[in-house]
Amino acid sequence: MKQINQEEQQQREKCQNVKEQLETNNTENSSSSDSQETSGDIEVVVVDTYKFICLRNESDQDKPLGGRQLKVQINDSEPITYTFDPSMELKTGKSVTLYGPDYDESFAGPADLVWEDLKSWKSGDRVQVSLQ
């Protein structure tokens, strides 16, 4: 049980560090793809450096993700869609990270998901993400 809590803490810190980086850097004028969007109380962060997408529940209530779709478009490519499992719920203050199939397992936590269709992107690519 202690190991799971440590892994959750590492994941939380990873997303928090990314959030702090984004708040202190003006990413609009940067060649980086790091970006964030808020969909209700769920913050969506695209992290260029490690090629992952992090969703974080910033509210004081659990948020159902079941059936919701995460759409990703890289540059002018055809958008791809990830549909969350019907039972998926994002607990208050928690996050879930989606990696592509070529992710580095050393970064993965117990709540992380591998999205087989997610293509990798390069620094400077335009990555558009929306949670619907």
N, CA, C and O atoms as a printed pandas DataFrame, in Angstrom:
     atom_number atom_name residue_name chain_id  residue_number  x_coord  y_coord  z_coord
0              1         N          MET        A               1    0.814   -1.190    0.000
1              2        CA          MET        A               1    0.000    0.000    0.000
2              3         C          MET        A               1    0.862    1.260    0.000
3              4         O          MET        A               1    0.546    2.243   -0.670
4              5         N          LYS        A               2    1.949    1.215    0.757
5              6        CA          LYS        A               2    2.829    2.373    0.837
6              7         C          LYS        A               2    3.431    2.695   -0.531
7              8         O          LYS        A               2    3.579    3.865   -0.883
8              9         N          GLN        A               3    3.779    1.658   -1.305
9             10        CA          GLN        A               3    4.367    1.881   -2.622
10            11         C          GLN        A               3    3.369    2.573   -3.552
11            12         O          GLN        A               3    3.753    3.462   -4.312
12            13         N          ILE        A               4    2.118    2.185   -3.503
13            14        CA          ILE        A               4    1.113    2.819   -4.345
14            15         C          ILE        A               4    0.976    4.294   -3.980
15            16         O          ILE        A               4    0.885    5.145   -4.865
16            17         N          ASN        A               5    0.961    4.600   -2.698
17            18        CA          ASN        A               5    0.866    5.993   -2.284
18            19         C          ASN        A               5    2.070    6.799   -2.758
19            20         O          ASN        A               5    1.919    7.953   -3.158
20            21         N          GLN        A               6    3.255    6.211   -2.718
21            22        CA          GLN        A               6    4.449    6.899   -3.218
22            23         C          GLN        A               6    4.340    7.134   -4.710
23            24         O          GLN        A               6    4.710    8.203   -5.197
24            25         N          GLU        A               7    3.832    6.141   -5.453
25            26        CA          GLU        A               7    3.675    6.304   -6.897
26            27         C          GLU        A               7    2.645    7.377   -7.216
27            28         O          GLU        A               7    2.849    8.186   -8.121
28            29         N          GLU        A               8    1.542    7.389   -6.480
29            30        CA          GLU        A               8    0.544    8.437   -6.674
30            31         C          GLU        A               8    1.144    9.807   -6.387
31            32         O          GLU        A               8    0.883   10.770   -7.108
32            33         N          GLN        A               9    1.944    9.891   -5.337
33            34        CA          GLN        A               9    2.577   11.160   -4.992
34            35         C          GLN        A               9    3.539   11.606   -6.090
35            36         O          GLN        A               9    3.595   12.789   -6.425
36            37         N          GLN        A              10    4.296   10.661   -6.652
37            38        CA          GLN        A              10    5.215   11.001   -7.735
38            39         C          GLN        A              10    4.451   11.515   -8.940
39            40         O          GLN        A              10    4.868   12.483   -9.577
40            41         N          GLN        A              11    3.327   10.869   -9.259
41            42        CA          GLN        A              11    2.524   11.305  -10.393
42            43         C          GLN        A              11    1.953   12.696  -10.139
43            44         O          GLN        A              11    1.960   13.546  -11.029
44            45         N          ARG        A              12    1.463   12.925   -8.932
45            46        CA          ARG        A              12    0.921   14.226   -8.573
46            47         C          ARG        A              12    1.999   15.302   -8.698
47            48         O          ARG        A              12    1.752   16.381   -9.236
48            49         N          GLU        A              13    3.197   14.997   -8.195
49            50        CA          GLU        A              13    4.298   15.957   -8.282
50            51         C          GLU        A              13    4.684   16.225   -9.729
51            52         O          GLU        A              13    4.989   17.361  -10.094
52            53         N          LYS        A              14    4.673   15.175  -10.560
53            54        CA          LYS        A              14    5.019   15.324  -11.970
54            55         C          LYS        A              14    4.058   16.301  -12.646
55            56         O          LYS        A              14    4.492   17.217  -13.344
56            57         N          CYS        A              15    2.756   16.107  -12.439
57            58        CA          CYS        A              15    1.769   17.001  -13.029
58            59         C          CYS        A              15    1.855   18.400  -12.437
59            60         O          CYS        A              15    1.716   19.389  -13.156
60            61         N          GLN        A              16    2.082   18.486  -11.135
61            62        CA          GLN        A              16    2.200   19.789  -10.486
62            63         C          GLN        A              16    3.413   20.545  -11.011
63            64         O          GLN        A              16    3.337   21.750  -11.250
64            65         N          ASN        A              17    4.535   19.846  -11.193
65            66        CA          ASN        A              17    5.733   20.492  -11.736
66            67         C          ASN        A              17    5.479   21.024  -13.131
67            68         O          ASN        A              17    5.918   22.122  -13.473
68            69         N          VAL        A              18    4.770   20.248  -13.937
69            70        CA          VAL        A              18    4.437   20.685  -15.294
70            71         C          VAL        A              18    3.556   21.921  -15.223
71            72         O          VAL        A              18    3.775   22.885  -15.957
72            73         N          LYS        A              19    2.558   21.900  -14.341
73            74        CA          LYS        A              19    1.658   23.037  -14.193
74            75         C          LYS        A              19    2.437   24.291  -13.796
75            76         O          LYS        A              19    2.220   25.366  -14.356
76            77         N          GLU        A              20    3.340   24.149  -12.833
77            78        CA          GLU        A              20    4.135   25.294  -12.395
78            79         C          GLU        A              20    5.009   25.815  -13.520
79            80         O          GLU        A              20    5.166   27.026  -13.680
80            81         N          GLN        A              21    5.584   24.896  -14.308
81            82        CA          GLN        A              21    6.400   25.312  -15.449
82            83         C          GLN        A              21    5.568   26.124  -16.423
83            84         O          GLN        A              21    6.007   27.164  -16.914
84            85         N          LEU        A              22    4.357   25.641  -16.702
85            86        CA          LEU        A              22    3.504   26.321  -17.657
86            87         C          LEU        A              22    3.065   27.686  -17.151
87            88         O          LEU        A              22    2.915   28.623  -17.935
88            89         N          GLU        A              23    2.860   27.801  -15.852
89            90        CA          GLU        A              23    2.450   29.083  -15.292
90            91         C          GLU        A              23    3.578   30.105  -15.320
91            92         O          GLU        A              23    3.316   31.304  -15.427
92            93         N          THR        A              24    4.820   29.661  -15.227
93            94        CA          THR        A              24    5.941   30.592  -15.189
94            95         C          THR        A              24    6.516   30.881  -16.571
95            96         O          THR        A              24    7.218   31.875  -16.754
96            97         N          ASN        A              25    6.227   30.025  -17.537
97            98        CA          ASN        A              25    6.723   30.243  -18.900
98            99         C          ASN        A              25    5.588   30.693  -19.793
99           100         O          ASN        A              25    4.464   30.209  -19.658
100          101         N          ASN        A              26    5.862   31.601  -20.691
101          102        CA          ASN        A              26    4.848   32.012  -21.657
102          103         C          ASN        A              26    4.909   31.041  -22.818
103          104         O          ASN        A              26    5.703   31.225  -23.740
104          105         N          THR        A              27    4.087   30.017  -22.786
105          106        CA          THR        A              27    4.163   28.971  -23.809
106          107         C          THR        A              27    3.556   29.404  -25.134
107          108         O          THR        A              27    3.792   28.749  -26.150
108          109         N          GLU        A              28    2.789   30.475  -25.162
109          110        CA          GLU        A              28    2.204   30.911  -26.418
110          111         C          GLU        A              28    3.272   31.286  -27.431
111          112         O          GLU        A              28    3.101   31.032  -28.624
112          113         N          ASN        A              29    4.356   31.878  -26.990
113          114        CA          ASN        A              29    5.406   32.320  -27.892
114          115         C          ASN        A              29    6.567   31.344  -27.940
115          116         O          ASN        A              29    7.631   31.680  -28.461
116          117         N          SER        A              30    6.392   30.169  -27.420
117          118        CA          SER        A              30    7.452   29.179  -27.358
118          119         C          SER        A              30    7.287   28.175  -28.491
119          120         O          SER        A              30    6.189   28.022  -29.026
120          121         N          SER        A              31    8.357   27.493  -28.859
121          122        CA          SER        A              31    8.260   26.436  -29.859
122          123         C          SER        A              31    7.842   25.126  -29.214
123          124         O          SER        A              31    7.651   24.130  -29.912
124          125         N          SER        A              32    7.699   25.109  -27.914
125          126        CA          SER        A              32    7.295   23.909  -27.193
126          127         C          SER        A              32    5.819   23.640  -27.390
127          128         O          SER        A              32    5.035   24.559  -27.629
128          129         N          SER        A              33    5.440   22.357  -27.286
129          130        CA          SER        A              33    4.039   21.984  -27.381
130          131         C          SER        A              33    3.366   21.944  -26.025
131          132         O          SER        A              33    2.170   21.662  -25.951
132          133         N          ASP        A              34    4.095   22.218  -24.941
133          134        CA          ASP        A              34    3.470   22.198  -23.628
134          135         C          ASP        A              34    2.299   23.170  -23.645
135          136         O          ASP        A              34    2.461   24.343  -23.980
136          137         N          SER        A              35    1.139   22.682  -23.289
137          138        CA          SER        A              35   -0.032   23.542  -23.274
138          139         C          SER        A              35   -1.017   22.994  -22.269
139          140         O          SER        A              35   -0.887   21.864  -21.799
140          141         N          GLN        A              36   -1.997   23.805  -21.949
141          142        CA          GLN        A              36   -3.011   23.325  -21.030
142          143         C          GLN        A              36   -4.359   23.883  -21.413
143          144         O          GLN        A              36   -4.470   24.949  -22.018
144          145         N          GLU        A              37   -5.374   23.139  -21.049
145          146        CA          GLU        A              37   -6.753   23.509  -21.317
146          147         C          GLU        A              37   -7.540   23.082  -20.086
147          148         O          GLU        A              37   -7.184   22.102  -19.431
148          149         N          THR        A              38   -8.577   23.789  -19.776
149          150        CA          THR        A              38   -9.425   23.374  -18.670
150          151         C          THR        A              38  -10.795   23.046  -19.224
151          152         O          THR        A              38  -11.405   23.848  -19.931
152          153         N          SER        A              39  -11.267   21.862  -18.896
153          154        CA          SER        A              39  -12.588   21.410  -19.312
154          155         C          SER        A              39  -13.402   21.193  -18.047
155          156         O          SER        A              39  -13.317   20.142  -17.412
156          157         N          GLY        A              40  -14.193   22.199  -17.687
157          158        CA          GLY        A              40  -14.873   22.144  -16.394
158          159         C          GLY        A              40  -13.826   22.265  -15.307
159          160         O          GLY        A              40  -13.060   23.228  -15.286
160          161         N          ASP        A              41  -13.784   21.307  -14.414
161          162        CA          ASP        A              41  -12.785   21.311  -13.353
162          163         C          ASP        A              41  -11.628   20.375  -13.653
163          164         O          ASP        A              41  -10.795   20.124  -12.782
164          165         N          ILE        A              42  -11.564   19.854  -14.871
165          166        CA          ILE        A              42  -10.482   18.954  -15.239
166          167         C          ILE        A              42   -9.485   19.712  -16.099
167          168         O          ILE        A              42   -9.820   20.222  -17.168
168          169         N          GLU        A              43   -8.268   19.773  -15.615
169          170        CA          GLU        A              43   -7.197   20.449  -16.344
170          171         C          GLU        A              43   -6.493   19.431  -17.235
171          172         O          GLU        A              43   -6.141   18.341  -16.783
172          173         N          VAL        A              44   -6.287   19.791  -18.507
173          174        CA          VAL        A              44   -5.616   18.928  -19.467
174          175         C          VAL        A              44   -4.284   19.579  -19.812
175          176         O          VAL        A              44   -4.242   20.721  -20.271
176          177         N          VAL        A              45   -3.183   18.838  -19.586
177          178        CA          VAL        A              45   -1.845   19.365  -19.846
178          179         C          VAL        A              45   -1.133   18.459  -20.840
179          180         O          VAL        A              45   -1.073   17.245  -20.642
180          181         N          VAL        A              46   -0.593   19.039  -21.908
181          182        CA          VAL        A              46    0.221   18.315  -22.886
182          183         C          VAL        A              46    1.674   18.623  -22.571
183          184         O          VAL        A              46    2.076   19.786  -22.522
184          185         N          VAL        A              47    2.458   17.576  -22.359
185          186        CA          VAL        A              47    3.851   17.766  -21.982
186          187         C          VAL        A              47    4.750   17.298  -23.125
187          188         O          VAL        A              47    4.886   16.104  -23.388
188          189         N          ASP        A              48    5.350   18.266  -23.788
189          190        CA          ASP        A              48    6.193   18.001  -24.951
190          191         C          ASP        A              48    7.426   17.187  -24.584
191          192         O          ASP        A              48    7.793   16.255  -25.300
192          193         N          THR        A              49    8.059   17.530  -23.485
193          194        CA          THR        A              49    9.329   16.915  -23.117
194          195         C          THR        A              49    9.231   15.398  -22.990
195          196         O          THR        A              49   10.089   14.670  -23.488
196          197         N          TYR        A              50    8.183   14.927  -22.322
197          198        CA          TYR        A              50    8.053   13.495  -22.064
198          199         C          TYR        A              50    6.960   12.834  -22.890
199          200         O          TYR        A              50    6.704   11.641  -22.732
200          201         N          LYS        A              51    6.310   13.594  -23.772
201          202        CA          LYS        A              51    5.299   13.078  -24.694
202          203         C          LYS        A              51    4.143   12.393  -23.976
203          204         O          LYS        A              51    3.817   11.240  -24.260
204          205         N          PHE        A              52    3.529   13.111  -23.045
205          206        CA          PHE        A              52    2.345   12.571  -22.406
206          207         C          PHE        A              52    1.291   13.652  -22.227
207          208         O          PHE        A              52    1.572   14.845  -22.345
208          209         N          ILE        A              53    0.074   13.212  -21.940
209          210        CA          ILE        A              53   -1.050   14.098  -21.690
210          211         C          ILE        A              53   -1.560   13.779  -20.291
211          212         O          ILE        A              53   -1.840   12.625  -19.968
212          213         N          CYS        A              54   -1.677   14.807  -19.471
213          214        CA          CYS        A              54   -2.070   14.628  -18.075
214          215         C          CYS        A              54   -3.413   15.321  -17.840
215          216         O          CYS        A              54   -3.592   16.483  -18.206
216          217         N          LEU        A              55   -4.345   14.605  -17.232
217          218        CA          LEU        A              55   -5.621   15.168  -16.823
218          219         C          LEU        A              55   -5.632   15.208  -15.304
219          220         O          LEU        A              55   -5.313   14.218  -14.645
220          221         N          ARG        A              56   -6.002   16.358  -14.751
221          222        CA          ARG        A              56   -5.986   16.521  -13.297
222          223         C          ARG        A              56   -7.309   17.121  -12.843
223          224         O          ARG        A              56   -7.801   18.089  -13.423
224          225         N          ASN        A              57   -7.874   16.532  -11.800
225          226        CA          ASN        A              57   -9.129   17.017  -11.230
226          227         C          ASN        A              57   -8.819   18.077  -10.177
227          228         O          ASN        A              57   -8.348   17.758   -9.086
228          229         N          GLU        A              58   -9.085   19.333  -10.508
229          230        CA          GLU        A              58   -8.792   20.453   -9.623
230          231         C          GLU        A              58   -9.972   20.813   -8.726
231          232         O          GLU        A              58   -9.884   21.747   -7.930
232          233         N          SER        A              59  -11.074   20.078   -8.850
233          234        CA          SER        A              59  -12.276   20.433   -8.097
234          235         C          SER        A              59  -12.304   19.746   -6.731
235          236         O          SER        A              59  -11.392   19.001   -6.370
236          237         N          ASP        A              60  -13.366   20.014   -5.991
237          238        CA          ASP        A              60  -13.540   19.372   -4.691
238          239         C          ASP        A              60  -14.526   18.205   -4.780
239          240         O          ASP        A              60  -15.037   17.734   -3.764
240          241         N          GLN        A              61  -14.787   17.744   -6.015
241          242        CA          GLN        A              61  -15.681   16.604   -6.235
242          243         C          GLN        A              61  -15.056   15.645   -7.234
243          244         O          GLN        A              61  -14.337   16.061   -8.143
244          245         N          ASP        A              62  -15.337   14.341   -7.059
245          246        CA          ASP        A              62  -14.903   13.352   -8.036
246          247         C          ASP        A              62  -15.601   13.643   -9.359
247          248         O          ASP        A              62  -16.752   14.079   -9.376
248          249         N          LYS        A              63  -14.901   13.401  -10.469
249          250        CA          LYS        A              63  -15.451   13.678  -11.797
250          251         C          LYS        A              63  -15.494   12.410  -12.627
251          252         O          LYS        A              63  -14.468   11.752  -12.799
252          253         N          PRO        A              64  -16.668   12.054  -13.146
253          254        CA          PRO        A              64  -16.736   10.871  -14.008
254          255         C          PRO        A              64  -16.085   11.162  -15.362
255          256         O          PRO        A              64  -16.348   12.196  -15.976
256          257         N          LEU        A              65  -15.243   10.248  -15.814
257          258        CA          LEU        A              65  -14.653   10.350  -17.151
258          259         C          LEU        A              65  -15.260    9.317  -18.097
259          260         O          LEU        A              65  -15.063    9.380  -19.310
260          261         N          GLY        A              66  -15.991    8.375  -17.531
261          262        CA          GLY        A              66  -16.571    7.288  -18.313
262          263         C          GLY        A              66  -17.346    7.782  -19.514
263          264         O          GLY        A              66  -18.259    8.596  -19.381
264          265         N          GLY        A              67  -16.980    7.287  -20.696
265          266        CA          GLY        A              67  -17.648    7.661  -21.932
266          267         C          GLY        A              67  -17.177    8.973  -22.527
267          268         O          GLY        A              67  -17.477    9.263  -23.686
268          269         N          ARG        A              68  -16.444    9.775  -21.765
269          270        CA          ARG        A              68  -15.938   11.039  -22.317
270          271         C          ARG        A              68  -14.818   10.751  -23.307
271          272         O          ARG        A              68  -14.172    9.704  -23.252
272          273         N          GLN        A              69  -14.602   11.690  -24.203
273          274        CA          GLN        A              69  -13.603   11.503  -25.242
274          275         C          GLN        A              69  -12.520   12.571  -25.156
275          276         O          GLN        A              69  -12.788   13.752  -24.938
276          277         N          LEU        A              70  -11.275   12.103  -25.338
277          278        CA          LEU        A              70  -10.128   12.996  -25.423
278          279         C          LEU        A              70   -9.687   12.983  -26.878
279          280         O          LEU        A              70   -9.283   11.944  -27.400
280          281         N          LYS        A              71   -9.764   14.142  -27.535
281          282        CA          LYS        A              71   -9.383   14.239  -28.952
282          283         C          LYS        A              71   -8.042   14.935  -29.064
283          284         O          LYS        A              71   -7.804   15.960  -28.426
284          285         N          VAL        A              72   -7.161   14.362  -29.888
285          286        CA          VAL        A              72   -5.817   14.898  -30.076
286          287         C          VAL        A              72   -5.540   15.045  -31.564
287          288         O          VAL        A              72   -5.778   14.128  -32.351
288          289         N          GLN        A              73   -5.032   16.212  -31.935
289          290        CA          GLN        A              73   -4.610   16.445  -33.307
290          291         C          GLN        A              73   -3.190   17.003  -33.270
291          292         O          GLN        A              73   -2.915   17.990  -32.588
292          293         N          ILE        A              74   -2.290   16.353  -34.016
293          294        CA          ILE        A              74   -0.898   16.785  -34.101
294          295         C          ILE        A              74   -0.692   17.419  -35.465
295          296         O          ILE        A              74   -0.859   16.771  -36.498
296          297         N          ASN        A              75   -0.327   18.692  -35.456
297          298        CA          ASN        A              75   -0.186   19.482  -36.668
298          299         C          ASN        A              75   -1.470   19.375  -37.489
299          300         O          ASN        A              75   -2.553   19.649  -36.972
300          301         N          ASP        A              76   -1.365   18.980  -38.760
301          302        CA          ASP        A              76   -2.540   18.896  -39.624
302          303         C          ASP        A              76   -3.009   17.460  -39.833
303          304         O          ASP        A              76   -3.775   17.183  -40.756
304          305         N          SER        A              77   -2.553   16.548  -38.979
305          306        CA          SER        A              77   -2.949   15.149  -39.125
306          307         C          SER        A              77   -4.418   14.960  -38.739
307          308         O          SER        A              77   -5.029   15.827  -38.115
308          309         N          GLU        A              78   -4.955   13.830  -39.117
309          310        CA          GLU        A              78   -6.326   13.480  -38.742
310          311         C          GLU        A              78   -6.402   13.336  -37.217
311          312         O          GLU        A              78   -5.554   12.666  -36.627
312          313         N          PRO        A              79   -7.390   13.945  -36.571
313          314        CA          PRO        A              79   -7.508   13.810  -35.113
314          315         C          PRO        A              79   -7.781   12.358  -34.713
315          316         O          PRO        A              79   -8.429   11.609  -35.443
316          317         N          ILE        A              80   -7.274   11.982  -33.544
317          318        CA          ILE        A              80   -7.566   10.662  -32.988
318          319         C          ILE        A              80   -8.336   10.864  -31.698
319          320         O          ILE        A              80   -8.246   11.919  -31.072
320          321         N          THR        A              81   -9.091    9.854  -31.303
321          322        CA          THR        A              81   -9.971    9.973  -30.141
322          323         C          THR        A              81   -9.752    8.819  -29.186
323          324         O          THR        A              81   -9.698    7.657  -29.590
324          325         N          TYR        A              82   -9.625    9.159  -27.908
325          326        CA          TYR        A              82   -9.559    8.162  -26.840
326          327         C          TYR        A              82  -10.864    8.270  -26.066
327          328         O          TYR        A              82  -11.215    9.348  -25.587
328          329         N          THR        A              83  -11.587    7.153  -25.940
329          330        CA          THR        A              83  -12.823    7.124  -25.166
330          331         C          THR        A              83  -12.547    6.404  -23.853
331          332         O          THR        A              83  -12.092    5.260  -23.843
332          333         N          PHE        A              84  -12.826    7.083  -22.753
333          334        CA          PHE        A              84  -12.562    6.505  -21.442
334          335         C          PHE        A              84  -13.542    5.386  -21.133
335          336         O          PHE        A              84  -14.713    5.439  -21.508
336          337         N          ASP        A              85  -13.037    4.371  -20.439
337          338        CA          ASP        A              85  -13.835    3.249  -19.985
338          339         C          ASP        A              85  -15.037    3.771  -19.195
339          340         O          ASP        A              85  -14.905    4.743  -18.451
340          341         N          PRO        A              86  -16.210    3.141  -19.346
341          342        CA          PRO        A              86  -17.407    3.633  -18.645
342          343         C          PRO        A              86  -17.251    3.767  -17.133
343          344         O          PRO        A              86  -17.929    4.590  -16.518
344          345         N          SER        A              87  -16.381    2.983  -16.531
345          346        CA          SER        A              87  -16.229    3.042  -15.070
346          347         C          SER        A              87  -15.182    4.053  -14.609
347          348         O          SER        A              87  -14.974    4.216  -13.406
348          349         N          MET        A              88  -14.525    4.728  -15.537
349          350        CA          MET        A              88  -13.427    5.638  -15.184
350          351         C          MET        A              88  -13.939    6.863  -14.445
351          352         O          MET        A              88  -14.880    7.527  -14.880
352          353         N          GLU        A              89  -13.297    7.149  -13.313
353          354        CA          GLU        A              89  -13.626    8.325  -12.515
354          355         C          GLU        A              89  -12.319    8.960  -12.055
355          356         O          GLU        A              89  -11.382    8.263  -11.666
356          357         N          LEU        A              90  -12.267   10.272  -12.102
357          358        CA          LEU        A              90  -11.082   10.994  -11.658
358          359         C          LEU        A              90  -11.398   11.590  -10.289
359          360         O          LEU        A              90  -12.215   12.502  -10.161
360          361         N          LYS        A              91  -10.734   11.055   -9.276
361          362        CA          LYS        A              91  -10.985   11.476   -7.898
362          363         C          LYS        A              91  -10.481   12.904   -7.673
363          364         O          LYS        A              91   -9.608   13.393   -8.390
364          365         N          THR        A              92  -11.045   13.548   -6.674
365          366        CA          THR        A              92  -10.657   14.902   -6.297
366          367         C          THR        A              92   -9.150   14.995   -6.067
367          368         O          THR        A              92   -8.579   14.199   -5.321
368          369         N          GLY        A              93   -8.509   15.970   -6.713
369          370        CA          GLY        A              93   -7.079   16.196   -6.519
370          371         C          GLY        A              93   -6.178   15.174   -7.184
371          372         O          GLY        A              93   -4.957   15.259   -7.047
372          373         N          LYS        A              94   -6.737   14.213   -7.898
373          374        CA          LYS        A              94   -5.934   13.159   -8.540
374          375         C          LYS        A              94   -5.734   13.479  -10.014
375          376         O          LYS        A              94   -6.362   14.383  -10.566
376          377         N          SER        A              95   -4.849   12.719  -10.632
377          378        CA          SER        A              95   -4.586   12.899  -12.052
378          379         C          SER        A              95   -4.449   11.543  -12.720
379          380         O          SER        A              95   -4.211   10.527  -12.067
380          381         N          VAL        A              96   -4.604   11.553  -14.020
381          382        CA          VAL        A              96   -4.347   10.379  -14.835
382          383         C          VAL        A              96   -3.506   10.857  -16.016
383          384         O          VAL        A              96   -3.750   11.928  -16.571
384          385         N          THR        A              97   -2.527   10.064  -16.387
385          386        CA          THR        A              97   -1.619   10.425  -17.467
386          387         C          THR        A              97   -1.770    9.414  -18.588
387          388         O          THR        A              97   -1.801    8.208  -18.343
388          389         N          LEU        A              98   -1.863    9.904  -19.820
389          390        CA          LEU        A              98   -1.958    9.039  -20.987
390          391         C          LEU        A              98   -0.651    9.116  -21.751
391          392         O          LEU        A              98   -0.172   10.194  -22.102
392          393         N          TYR        A              99   -0.091    7.946  -21.997
393          394        CA          TYR        A              99    1.159    7.817  -22.750
394          395         C          TYR        A              99    0.886    7.115  -24.064
395          396         O          TYR        A              99   -0.072    6.353  -24.186
396          397         N          GLY        A             100    1.736    7.376  -25.047
397          398        CA          GLY        A             100    1.694    6.627  -26.292
398          399         C          GLY        A             100    2.363    5.274  -26.096
399          400         O          GLY        A             100    2.915    5.007  -25.029
400          401         N          PRO        A             101    2.322    4.416  -27.112
401          402        CA          PRO        A             101    2.865    3.062  -26.968
402          403         C          PRO        A             101    4.379    3.013  -26.773
403          404         O          PRO        A             101    4.904    1.988  -26.338
404          405         N          ASP        A             102    5.090    4.093  -27.083
405          406        CA          ASP        A             102    6.550    4.096  -26.942
406          407         C          ASP        A             102    7.001    4.860  -25.694
407          408         O          ASP        A             102    8.105    5.404  -25.662
408          409         N          TYR        A             103    6.140    4.900  -24.664
409          410        CA          TYR        A             103    6.450    5.646  -23.446
410          411         C          TYR        A             103    7.560    4.978  -22.641
411          412         O          TYR        A             103    7.833    3.788  -22.797
412          413         N          ASP        A             104    8.184    5.758  -21.791
413          414        CA          ASP        A             104    9.222    5.274  -20.883
414          415         C          ASP        A             104    8.543    4.773  -19.620
415          416         O          ASP        A             104    7.991    5.569  -18.860
416          417         N          GLU        A             105    8.574    3.470  -19.385
417          418        CA          GLU        A             105    7.863    2.871  -18.254
418          419         C          GLU        A             105    8.323    3.414  -16.903
419          420         O          GLU        A             105    7.588    3.302  -15.922
420          421         N          SER        A             106    9.491    3.987  -16.828
421          422        CA          SER        A             106    9.967    4.501  -15.542
422          423         C          SER        A             106    9.146    5.703  -15.073
423          424         O          SER        A             106    9.174    6.041  -13.889
424          425         N          PHE        A             107    8.416    6.353  -15.982
425          426        CA          PHE        A             107    7.585    7.493  -15.617
426          427         C          PHE        A             107    6.177    7.085  -15.216
427          428         O          PHE        A             107    5.461    7.875  -14.601
428          429         N          ALA        A             108    5.764    5.871  -15.552
429          430        CA          ALA        A             108    4.374    5.453  -15.381
430          431         C          ALA        A             108    4.029    5.187  -13.920
431          432         O          ALA        A             108    4.825    4.633  -13.162
432          433         N          GLY        A             109    2.828    5.594  -13.550
433          434        CA          GLY        A             109    2.288    5.307  -12.231
434          435         C          GLY        A             109    1.141    4.318  -12.359
435          436         O          GLY        A             109    0.781    3.935  -13.472
436          437         N          PRO        A             110    0.564    3.901  -11.249
437          438        CA          PRO        A             110   -0.482    2.878  -11.281
438          439         C          PRO        A             110   -1.761    3.329  -11.980
439          440         O          PRO        A             110   -2.509    2.491  -12.483
440          441         N          ALA        A             111   -2.025    4.618  -12.022
441          442        CA          ALA        A             111   -3.253    5.107  -12.651
442          443         C          ALA        A             111   -3.031    5.528  -14.099
443          444         O          ALA        A             111   -3.964    5.987  -14.757
444          445         N          ASP        A             112   -1.809    5.379  -14.603
445          446        CA          ASP        A             112   -1.513    5.819  -15.957
446          447         C          ASP        A             112   -2.091    4.863  -16.988
447          448         O          ASP        A             112   -2.259    3.671  -16.730
448          449         N          LEU        A             113   -2.391    5.409  -18.165
449          450        CA          LEU        A             113   -2.968    4.636  -19.249
450          451         C          LEU        A             113   -2.062    4.699  -20.468
451          452         O          LEU        A             113   -1.417    5.717  -20.720
452          453         N          VAL        A             114   -2.015    3.613  -21.220
453          454        CA          VAL        A             114   -1.287    3.598  -22.485
454          455         C          VAL        A             114   -2.319    3.677  -23.603
455          456         O          VAL        A             114   -3.232    2.855  -23.683
456          457         N          TRP        A             115   -2.160    4.668  -24.457
457          458        CA          TRP        A             115   -3.059    4.890  -25.580
458          459         C          TRP        A             115   -2.318    4.426  -26.825
459          460         O          TRP        A             115   -1.449    5.133  -27.336
460          461         N          GLU        A             116   -2.658    3.243  -27.309
461          462        CA          GLU        A             116   -1.930    2.613  -28.416
462          463         C          GLU        A             116   -1.929    3.460  -29.688
463          464         O          GLU        A             116   -0.964    3.420  -30.451
464          465         N          ASP        A             117   -2.993    4.224  -29.926
465          466        CA          ASP        A             117   -3.091    5.026  -31.154
466          467         C          ASP        A             117   -2.418    6.387  -31.056
467          468         O          ASP        A             117   -2.299    7.097  -32.055
468          469         N          LEU        A             118   -1.978    6.754  -29.857
469          470        CA          LEU        A             118   -1.365    8.069  -29.685
470          471         C          LEU        A             118    0.009    8.084  -30.350
471          472         O          LEU        A             118    0.898    7.310  -29.994
472          473         N          LYS        A             119    0.159    8.963  -31.305
473          474        CA          LYS        A             119    1.424    9.099  -32.025
474          475         C          LYS        A             119    2.330   10.068  -31.274
475          476         O          LYS        A             119    1.869   11.008  -30.627
476          477         N          SER        A             120    3.600    9.817  -31.377
477          478        CA          SER        A             120    4.566   10.711  -30.757
478          479         C          SER        A             120    4.628   12.018  -31.549
479          480         O          SER        A             120    4.279   12.053  -32.729
480          481         N          TRP        A             121    5.061   13.059  -30.912
481          482        CA          TRP        A             121    5.230   14.338  -31.572
482          483         C          TRP        A             121    6.605   14.882  -31.258
483          484         O          TRP        A             121    7.258   14.453  -30.308
484          485         N          LYS        A             122    7.036   15.832  -32.069
485          486        CA          LYS        A             122    8.354   16.436  -31.894
486          487         C          LYS        A             122    8.188   17.810  -31.258
487          488         O          LYS        A             122    7.123   18.423  -31.330
488          489         N          SER        A             123    9.241   18.269  -30.648
489          490        CA          SER        A             123    9.250   19.610  -30.101
490          491         C          SER        A             123    8.924   20.591  -31.219
491          492         O          SER        A             123    9.493   20.515  -32.309
492          493         N          GLY        A             124    8.016   21.499  -30.946
493          494        CA          GLY        A             124    7.616   22.482  -31.952
494          495         C          GLY        A             124    6.368   22.095  -32.713
495          496         O          GLY        A             124    5.772   22.946  -33.372
496          497         N          ASP        A             125    5.938   20.807  -32.645
497          498        CA          ASP        A             125    4.696   20.399  -33.287
498          499         C          ASP        A             125    3.524   21.065  -32.585
499          500         O          ASP        A             125    3.585   21.349  -31.389
500          501         N          ARG        A             126    2.465   21.311  -33.329
501          502        CA          ARG        A             126    1.247   21.858  -32.742
502          503         C          ARG        A             126    0.385   20.688  -32.282
503          504         O          ARG        A             126   -0.063   19.886  -33.101
504          505         N          VAL        A             127    0.155   20.590  -30.990
505          506        CA          VAL        A             127   -0.646   19.506  -30.423
506          507         C          VAL        A             127   -1.905   20.133  -29.831
507          508         O          VAL        A             127   -1.839   20.903  -28.873
508          509         N          GLN        A             128   -3.050   19.791  -30.417
509          510        CA          GLN        A             128   -4.325   20.320  -29.945
510          511         C          GLN        A             128   -5.076   19.188  -29.238
511          512         O          GLN        A             128   -5.207   18.086  -29.771
512          513         N          VAL        A             129   -5.562   19.479  -28.037
513          514        CA          VAL        A             129   -6.242   18.468  -27.239
514          515         C          VAL        A             129   -7.549   19.048  -26.720
515          516         O          VAL        A             129   -7.600   20.199  -26.285
516          517         N          SER        A             130   -8.601   18.247  -26.769
517          518        CA          SER        A             130   -9.870   18.678  -26.172
518          519         C          SER        A             130  -10.532   17.491  -25.481
519          520         O          SER        A             130  -10.511   16.369  -25.988
520          521         N          LEU        A             131  -11.110   17.753  -24.330
521          522        CA          LEU        A             131  -11.840   16.754  -23.571
522          523         C          LEU        A             131  -13.311   17.060  -23.728
523          524         O          LEU        A             131  -13.767   18.149  -23.378
524          525         N          GLN        A             132  -14.056   16.101  -24.256
525          526        CA          GLN        A             132  -15.482   16.320  -24.526
526          527         C          GLN        A             132  -16.343   15.356  -23.763
527          528         O          GLN        A             132  -17.568   15.401  -23.874
